[in-house]
C-alpha cells in the first residue's frame, strides 16, 4: 500500500495532557517535578477506520497516551525541546502515524508569562 499524500492525512488530537516531570536547566528545577502541558496532533489516513469501524484500522491513541504518560513522568530532561522530541518519537513508532505535531508547554517558566512552549513537527522517515 502506498503512503497517503499530506493532503489525505486526517488528524487525531490529544489535547491538554497535563503531566509532571523533572525538566529544567537550573538546580531548583531539578529538585522536584513541575507541570507540563502537552498537545499532540497525529496525522494518519483514517479512511479505512471510517468505513470499517474497527480499532485495527485506526491509530490506537490510548496506547500512545499511555506510553507518553509513562515516559514523561519518569523523565528528567533539561530542555522541553528534548521532551517534545521524545514524545514525537513515541507517536511515530505507532503504525499508521505519518506525521506528528507536538507542543510542550511549561507553565510559569517565565515571570510575567502564563507559559512557555515549544512546537515541533516530525514525519515518519522512509
Secondary structure, DSSP 8 states (H G I E B T S, - for coil): -----GGG-EEEEEEEEEEEEEE-SSHHHHSS-EEEEEEEEEEE--HHHHHH--GGGS--HHHHHHHHHHHHHT-EES-HHHHHHHHHHHHHTSTT--EEEEEEEEETSSTT-SEEEEEEEEE---
